[in-house]
Amino acid sequence: MVALYRYGAEFGVALTEEHLALFSLYLEELWAWNQRVNITGLATRHAVITELFLDSIIPGPFLPSQGSLLDVGSGGGFPGVPLKIIKPCLSVTLLEPNSKRASFLKHVIRLLKLGDIQVVRGRIEERREGELREKYDLVTARAVASPVQFMEWCGGFLSPQGFLVLFLGLHPEKELAACEELMKAHGLGIFRIIPYLLPGKSRKRNTVILQKR
C-alpha cells in the first residue's frame, strides 16, 4: 500500500494508516474472489491499486465528506467503497445487478467493518424516479453507461446542490457537449474538471464533477 499512499498524496488525498489497512484487506479479498468470480479483469495487484483504488479516490478532495452517496453499477465496489473508506461519514448505497458481485460487496463490507453502507441488487433503469427523487447528495458510476445515459437515469436523483461524478476519457468536452440539453434540464453545471494521468499510463483521463444548481 506504499504506492497508494504515495500516489494519493500526489493527488491531494492524505491516506492514514487506518485507510491503508482497510485498502490492504480490500485488495487481498478482491484478489481471492477474483480467482473464482469475475470481479475485475485486471491482471496484477498493482493494476488494482492504480486503476481502481487510486482512480476512485482522485475526486475525493472535491467531494463532500457527509451526506448520501449512490454508486450505480458498483461492480467490485468502485468508486463507492474507496470513497467510503476515505470519507467514513458518507451514507453509501451500492447498486449492483450481478448477484455474485453483490455477494462480494456484502462480504467486503462485513470484513472491513464499514458502517452506514448497504448493497442493493438491481439496475438503475429499473428504479422508479419517484422513490429516489432528489434523494442523494452524490451519485457516482464508472464504466456503466455513456454520460448521456447516466445523466438521463440519475440526474433527477440528485438533491439540491448535489454532485454527479463522471469518469471520462481524454476529451471530456466532447462528451459534455452531447449532454448539454440534459444538463440544462437537470440544472447541472460544471463544478470541476480534474485532468490526470494514472501511473504507468500514457493516456490522460478526466473526472468531471457536476453540481445541481
C-alpha positions in Angstrom: 0.0 0.0 0.0 3.0 2.3 0.0 2.3 3.0 -3.7 -1.3 4.0 -3.0 -0.1 6.3 -0.1 2.4 8.0 -2.4 0.1 8.3 -5.4 -2.7 9.5 -3.3 -0.6 12.3 -1.8 0.3 13.4 -5.3 -3.5 14.0 -6.0 -4.1 15.7 -2.6 -5.6 12.6 -0.9 -4.0 12.2 2.6 -4.3 8.5 3.5 -3.8 7.4 7.1 -2.5 4.1 8.4 -6.1 3.1 9.1 -7.1 3.9 5.5 -4.2 1.8 4.1 -5.0 -1.1 6.4 -8.6 -1.2 5.0 -7.4 -0.9 1.4 -5.0 -3.8 2.0 -7.8 -6.0 3.3 -9.9 -5.0 0.4 -7.2 -5.8 -2.1 -6.5 -9.2 -0.8 -10.2 -10.2 -0.6 -10.8 -8.8 -4.1 -7.8 -10.8 -5.4 -9.0 -14.0 -3.7 -12.6 -13.7 -5.0 -11.4 -12.8 -8.5 -9.9 -16.3 -8.9 -13.4 -17.8 -8.9 -15.7 -14.9 -9.6 -15.2 -12.3 -12.3 -15.0 -9.2 -10.2 -12.3 -7.4 -12.3 -10.3 -8.3 -15.3 -7.1 -6.7 -14.1 -4.1 -8.9 -14.1 -2.0 -7.6 -11.2 -2.4 -6.2 -7.7 -0.6 -3.0 -8.7 -3.2 -2.5 -11.5 -6.0 -2.8 -9.0 -4.2 -0.2 -6.8 -3.7 2.3 -9.6 -6.7 1.7 -11.9 -9.4 1.0 -9.3 -8.4 2.3 -5.9 -6.5 5.4 -6.9 -8.8 6.3 -9.8 -11.8 6.1 -7.4 -10.4 8.4 -4.8 -8.9 11.1 -7.1 -12.1 13.2 -6.9 -12.2 12.8 -3.1 -10.8 16.2 -2.1 -13.5 18.0 -4.1 -16.5 15.9 -2.8 -18.5 16.3 0.5 -17.5 14.3 3.5 -21.1 13.8 4.7 -24.4 13.1 3.0 -25.7 10.3 0.9 -23.9 8.6 -2.0 -25.4 6.3 -4.6 -22.9 4.2 -6.6 -24.5 2.9 -9.7 -23.4 -0.4 -11.2 -20.9 -0.7 -8.3 -19.3 -4.0 -9.6 -16.4 -4.6 -7.2 -17.3 -1.5 -5.2 -15.8 1.2 -7.4 -15.8 4.1 -6.6 -18.2 3.7 -3.8 -16.2 1.6 -1.3 -12.9 3.5 -1.7 -14.8 6.8 -1.2 -16.5 5.3 1.9 -13.0 4.3 3.2 -11.6 7.9 2.9 -14.9 9.6 3.9 -16.4 7.3 6.6 -19.3 9.7 7.4 -20.9 9.2 4.0 -24.1 7.1 3.9 -23.5 4.9 0.9 -25.7 2.8 -1.3 -24.1 0.4 -3.7 -26.4 -0.6 -6.6 -25.3 -3.8 -8.4 -27.4 -6.1 -10.6 -25.0 -9.1 -10.6 -25.7 -11.5 -7.7 -22.1 -12.7 -7.3 -20.7 -9.2 -7.2 -23.4 -8.1 -4.8 -22.4 -11.0 -2.5 -18.8 -10.0 -2.7 -19.7 -6.4 -1.8 -21.7 -7.5 1.2 -18.8 -9.7 2.3 -16.3 -6.9 1.9 -18.5 -4.5 3.9 -18.6 -7.0 6.8 -14.8 -7.7 6.6 -13.9 -4.1 6.6 -16.5 -3.4 9.3 -17.9 -0.4 7.4 -21.0 1.2 8.8 -23.8 3.0 7.1 -23.3 1.3 3.8 -25.8 -1.0 2.0 -25.8 -3.2 -1.1 -29.0 -3.1 -3.2 -29.2 -5.7 -6.0 -30.8 -4.1 -9.1 -30.5 -1.9 -12.1 -30.7 1.9 -12.1 -33.0 1.8 -15.1 -35.5 -0.2 -13.2 -35.7 2.2 -10.2 -38.7 4.4 -10.1 -37.7 8.0 -10.2 -40.4 9.0 -7.7 -38.9 6.8 -5.0 -35.4 8.3 -5.5 -36.3 11.8 -6.5 -33.7 14.3 -5.1 -32.6 11.7 -2.5 -28.8 11.6 -3.0 -26.2 14.3 -2.4 -23.7 12.4 -4.5 -24.1 10.0 -7.4 -21.2 8.1 -9.0 -20.6 5.4 -11.6 -17.6 4.0 -13.5 -17.9 2.4 -17.0 -21.7 1.8 -16.6 -23.1 3.8 -19.5 -22.5 6.8 -21.7 -22.6 10.2 -19.9 -25.9 11.0 -21.6 -27.5 7.7 -20.5 -26.1 8.1 -16.9 -27.4 11.6 -16.7 -30.8 10.5 -18.0 -31.0 7.8 -15.4 -29.6 9.7 -12.4 -30.0 13.5 -12.9 -33.3 13.5 -11.1 -31.9 11.6 -8.1 -29.7 14.5 -7.0 -30.6 16.6 -4.0 -30.3 20.4 -4.4 -26.5 21.3 -4.5 -25.8 17.6 -5.1 -22.9 16.3 -7.2 -22.8 13.9 -10.2 -19.4 12.4 -10.8 -18.4 11.3 -14.3 -15.2 9.3 -15.1 -14.4 10.3 -18.6 -11.5 9.9 -21.1 -9.1 12.2 -22.9 -11.7 14.7 -24.4 -14.4 15.4 -21.8 -15.6 18.5 -23.6 -16.9 16.4 -26.5 -18.8 14.1 -24.1 -20.2 17.1 -22.1 -21.3 18.8 -25.3 -23.6 15.8 -26.0 -25.1 16.3 -22.5 -25.8 20.0 -22.8 -29.5 19.8 -23.0 -29.7 17.2 -20.2 -27.5 19.3 -18.0 -29.9 22.3 -18.5 -32.9 20.1 -17.9 -31.5 18.9 -14.5 -30.0 22.2 -13.5 -26.4 20.8 -13.7 -23.3 22.9 -14.1 -19.6 22.1 -14.2 -18.2 22.2 -10.7 -14.7 20.9 -11.5 -12.8 19.1 -14.2 -9.9 17.0 -12.9 -7.3 16.0 -15.6 -4.9 13.3 -14.5 -2.5 10.6 -15.7 -2.5 7.3 -13.8 0.9 5.8 -13.0 2.1 3.7 -15.9 -0.4 5.0 -18.3 0.2 7.2 -21.4 -3.3 8.4 -21.9 -4.8 11.1 -19.8 -8.2 10.8 -18.1 -10.6 13.4 -16.7 -13.0 13.2 -13.8 -15.8 15.7 -14.2 -17.9 16.8 -11.2 -21.2 18.4 -12.0 -23.3 20.2 -9.4 -27.1 20.7 -9.3 -27.5 24.5 -9.0 
